[in-house]
Amino acid sequence: MNLLRGIFRLLAFLGITFFQVSRLFLWRIVAFSEATQRKAAWQTLAGWSRLCTRLLDIRIEYQGDLPPMGSMVLPNHRSYIDIVPFPPLLELCFVAKAEVNAWPLIGSGARLVGTVFVDRDNKESRRHTREAMGHFLDQGRSVIVFTEGTTYAAPVLGELRPGMYHLAAEGGFSVVPVAIEYLDPRDAWVGKDTFVPHFLRCFSKPSTGMVVRFGPLMQGQDGDLLRAQVAGWLNKNLAEIRESRGILV
């Protein structure tokens, strides 16, 4: 590991993020329509993701077919890095925990790209989130929700949050599970680890490898059964990825 590399990347990451958030603020001022704002927000987010991927040398191996628009995309969750692979491929609305809203700089960017924040301890917040997700899906837009609700290190798959599965079942929406695994399990961001120490530890290495495997389209009228099907697929495919890539945990 090279600490100077990590420090340089951290400063460059903050600079890139500040620049892209500033662009989002500018688009919010000059764009005359909601459609223009939305397109500009997605393109800016996709650009930020591509820049971060190159700067941090995140090597992403994509597997499977991309989900169609209007799907609920449900990855497992290992780290804050998990958001990077998706914007260049799909126009998505993210659902994030309420704490992200308070993060310096990143929280501002998340708000400007239309992220829906949910306080899982607040019933009213959970209801508002389900309504917002239903609105986006009815418009034919895709929504991405990290289905465990928080991060877990491999090989653990946390309990999947049930609300989104009942929303999908009641609204007739399709869900697509996505398995995310890191070639180095230490890249997971869990427990009481804070952002800067984790960033430096992770990105002082030359590169970071990850596998992103898209699953099949799933539908059902029973939310509990749909959740069990997604959990089964994730457990099976995460194990397959670890075995095929020799990931030791």
C-alpha positions as CSV (number, residue, x, y, z in Angstrom):
1,M,0.0,0.0,0.0
2,N,1.1,3.6,-0.7
3,L,-0.3,6.2,1.7
4,L,0.7,9.1,-0.6
5,R,-1.3,7.5,-3.4
6,G,-4.3,7.3,-1.0
7,I,-3.9,10.9,0.1
8,F,-3.6,12.1,-3.5
9,R,-6.7,10.1,-4.5
10,L,-8.7,11.4,-1.6
11,L,-7.9,15.1,-2.5
12,A,-8.7,14.4,-6.1
13,F,-11.9,12.6,-5.2
14,L,-13.0,15.6,-3.1
15,G,-12.1,18.0,-6.0
16,I,-14.0,16.0,-8.6
17,T,-17.0,15.7,-6.3
18,F,-17.0,19.4,-5.5
19,F,-16.9,20.3,-9.2
20,Q,-19.7,17.9,-10.1
21,V,-21.9,19.1,-7.2
22,S,-21.3,22.7,-8.4
23,R,-22.4,21.7,-11.9
24,L,-25.6,20.2,-10.4
25,F,-26.3,23.5,-8.6
26,L,-25.8,25.4,-11.8
27,W,-28.1,23.1,-13.8
28,R,-30.7,23.5,-11.1
29,I,-30.6,27.3,-11.8
30,V,-30.5,27.3,-15.6
31,A,-32.6,24.3,-16.5
32,F,-36.2,25.4,-17.4
33,S,-37.9,22.1,-17.2
34,E,-38.0,19.1,-14.8
35,A,-37.1,16.8,-17.6
36,T,-34.0,18.8,-18.5
37,Q,-32.9,19.0,-14.8
38,R,-33.4,15.2,-14.5
39,K,-31.3,14.4,-17.6
40,A,-28.6,16.8,-16.6
41,A,-28.5,15.3,-13.1
42,W,-28.2,11.8,-14.4
43,Q,-25.5,12.7,-16.9
44,T,-23.5,14.6,-14.2
45,L,-23.8,11.6,-11.9
46,A,-22.7,9.2,-14.6
47,G,-19.7,11.5,-15.4
48,W,-18.8,11.6,-11.7
49,S,-18.9,7.8,-11.5
50,R,-16.7,7.4,-14.6
51,L,-14.1,9.9,-13.3
52,C,-14.1,8.1,-9.9
53,T,-13.7,4.7,-11.5
54,R,-10.6,5.9,-13.4
55,L,-9.1,8.0,-10.6
56,L,-9.4,5.2,-8.0
57,D,-8.7,2.4,-10.5
58,I,-11.9,0.5,-9.6
59,R,-11.9,-2.5,-11.9
60,I,-15.5,-3.6,-12.4
61,E,-16.5,-6.9,-13.9
62,Y,-20.1,-6.8,-15.1
63,Q,-22.0,-10.0,-15.5
64,G,-25.6,-10.6,-16.7
65,D,-28.1,-8.5,-18.6
66,L,-29.0,-5.0,-17.7
67,P,-32.4,-4.6,-16.1
68,P,-35.1,-2.8,-18.2
69,M,-36.2,0.7,-17.3
70,G,-39.0,0.8,-14.7
71,S,-37.5,-1.9,-12.6
72,M,-36.7,-2.0,-8.9
73,V,-32.9,-2.8,-8.8
74,L,-31.9,-4.5,-5.5
75,P,-28.2,-5.0,-4.9
76,N,-26.7,-6.3,-1.7
77,H,-24.5,-3.8,0.1
78,R,-20.8,-3.9,1.0
79,S,-19.6,-0.3,0.9
80,Y,-20.2,3.3,-0.2
81,I,-18.3,2.3,-3.4
82,D,-21.3,0.2,-4.4
83,I,-23.0,3.2,-6.0
84,V,-20.2,3.7,-8.6
85,P,-21.0,0.9,-11.1
86,F,-24.6,1.9,-11.8
87,P,-25.0,5.5,-13.1
88,P,-23.0,5.0,-16.3
89,L,-25.3,2.1,-17.3
90,L,-28.7,3.0,-16.0
91,E,-30.7,6.2,-15.3
92,L,-31.7,5.4,-11.7
93,C,-33.2,7.1,-8.6
94,F,-31.3,6.0,-5.5
95,V,-32.9,5.4,-2.1
96,A,-30.4,6.0,0.7
97,K,-30.5,6.1,4.5
98,A,-31.2,9.4,6.1
99,E,-27.7,9.8,7.5
100,V,-26.3,10.3,3.9
101,N,-28.2,13.5,3.7
102,A,-26.0,15.0,6.4
103,W,-22.7,14.0,4.8
104,P,-20.6,17.0,3.8
105,L,-20.6,17.5,0.0
106,I,-21.8,14.0,-0.8
107,G,-25.2,14.7,0.8
108,S,-25.6,17.9,-1.2
109,G,-24.9,16.0,-4.4
110,A,-27.2,13.2,-3.5
111,R,-30.1,15.7,-2.9
112,L,-29.4,17.4,-6.2
113,V,-29.7,14.1,-8.2
114,G,-33.0,13.3,-6.6
115,T,-32.0,10.7,-4.0
116,V,-34.9,9.6,-1.7
117,F,-33.8,9.6,1.9
118,V,-35.4,7.2,4.4
119,D,-35.2,7.1,8.2
120,R,-35.9,3.5,8.8
121,D,-36.8,4.1,12.4
122,N,-39.6,6.6,11.4
123,K,-42.8,5.1,10.1
124,E,-43.8,8.3,8.3
125,S,-40.5,8.5,6.5
126,R,-40.8,4.8,5.4
127,R,-44.3,5.6,4.1
128,H,-43.1,8.7,2.2
129,T,-40.2,6.6,0.7
130,R,-42.6,3.9,-0.6
131,E,-44.8,6.6,-2.2
132,A,-41.8,8.2,-3.9
133,M,-40.6,4.9,-5.2
134,G,-44.1,4.0,-6.5
135,H,-44.2,7.4,-8.2
136,F,-40.9,6.9,-10.0
137,L,-41.8,3.3,-11.0
138,D,-45.2,4.4,-12.4
139,Q,-43.3,6.9,-14.6
140,G,-41.2,4.0,-16.0
141,R,-38.1,5.1,-14.1
142,S,-35.9,2.6,-12.3
143,V,-35.2,2.8,-8.6
144,I,-32.1,1.3,-6.9
145,V,-32.4,0.2,-3.2
146,F,-29.6,-1.6,-1.3
147,T,-31.9,-4.2,-0.1
148,E,-30.2,-5.0,3.3
149,G,-30.5,-1.4,4.4
150,T,-26.8,-1.2,5.6
151,T,-23.4,-2.7,4.7
152,Y,-22.2,-6.2,5.6
153,A,-18.8,-7.8,5.0
154,A,-18.6,-11.0,3.0
155,P,-19.8,-13.7,3.2
156,V,-22.8,-12.2,5.2
157,L,-26.0,-11.3,3.5
158,G,-28.1,-9.3,5.9
159,E,-31.8,-9.6,6.4
160,L,-33.6,-8.0,3.4
161,R,-35.9,-5.1,4.2
162,P,-39.5,-6.2,3.5
163,G,-41.2,-2.9,2.6
164,M,-39.9,-2.7,-1.0
165,Y,-41.0,-6.3,-1.8
166,H,-44.6,-5.6,-0.7
167,L,-44.5,-2.4,-2.7
168,A,-43.4,-4.4,-5.8
169,A,-46.0,-7.1,-5.2
170,E,-48.9,-4.6,-4.7
171,G,-47.9,-2.4,-7.6
172,G,-47.0,-5.2,-10.1
173,F,-43.4,-3.9,-10.4
174,S,-40.5,-6.1,-11.5
175,V,-37.5,-6.5,-9.2
176,V,-33.9,-7.3,-10.3
177,P,-31.4,-8.6,-7.7
178,V,-27.8,-7.7,-8.1
179,A,-24.9,-9.5,-6.4
180,I,-21.9,-7.3,-5.5
181,E,-18.7,-8.8,-4.3
182,Y,-15.2,-7.3,-3.8
183,L,-12.1,-9.3,-4.7
184,D,-10.6,-8.1,-1.4
185,P,-13.2,-8.6,1.3
186,R,-11.4,-5.9,3.4
187,D,-12.9,-3.3,1.0
188,A,-16.2,-3.6,2.8
189,W,-17.1,-0.6,4.9
190,V,-18.7,-1.9,8.1
191,G,-19.0,-1.4,11.8
192,K,-17.6,1.8,13.3
193,D,-15.1,2.4,10.5
194,T,-15.2,6.1,9.4
195,F,-14.9,7.4,5.8
196,V,-11.4,8.8,5.6
197,P,-9.5,6.0,7.3
198,H,-11.4,3.4,5.1
199,F,-10.8,5.5,2.0
200,L,-7.1,5.7,2.6
201,R,-6.8,2.0,3.5
202,C,-8.8,1.0,0.4
203,F,-7.5,3.3,-2.2
204,S,-3.8,3.4,-1.2
205,K,-3.7,0.0,-3.0
206,P,-3.0,0.2,-6.7
207,S,-6.5,-1.0,-7.7
208,T,-9.8,-2.2,-6.3
209,G,-11.6,-5.1,-8.0
210,M,-15.3,-5.8,-7.8
211,V,-17.8,-8.1,-9.5
212,V,-21.4,-6.8,-10.3
213,R,-23.7,-9.6,-11.4
214,F,-27.2,-8.7,-12.6
215,G,-29.9,-11.2,-11.9
216,P,-33.2,-12.2,-13.6
217,L,-36.4,-10.1,-13.7
218,M,-38.6,-11.3,-10.9
219,Q,-42.3,-10.6,-10.2
220,G,-44.9,-11.9,-7.8
221,Q,-48.1,-11.0,-5.9
222,D,-46.7,-12.2,-2.6
223,G,-44.1,-9.8,-1.1
224,D,-42.7,-12.3,1.4
225,L,-42.3,-14.9,-1.3
226,L,-40.6,-12.4,-3.6
227,R,-38.2,-11.4,-0.8
228,A,-37.3,-15.1,-0.2
229,Q,-36.7,-15.6,-3.9
230,V,-34.3,-12.6,-4.0
231,A,-32.5,-13.7,-0.9
232,G,-32.0,-17.2,-2.3
233,W,-30.7,-15.8,-5.6
234,L,-28.3,-13.4,-3.8
235,N,-26.9,-16.0,-1.4
236,K,-26.3,-18.5,-4.3
237,N,-24.7,-16.0,-6.6
238,L,-22.5,-14.3,-4.0
239,A,-21.2,-17.7,-3.1
240,E,-20.6,-18.5,-6.8
241,I,-18.7,-15.3,-7.3
242,R,-16.5,-15.9,-4.3
243,E,-15.7,-19.4,-5.3
244,S,-15.0,-18.6,-9.0
245,R,-12.7,-15.7,-8.1
246,G,-11.0,-17.4,-5.2
247,I,-12.2,-14.8,-2.7
248,L,-11.2,-16.0,0.8
249,V,-13.2,-14.8,3.8
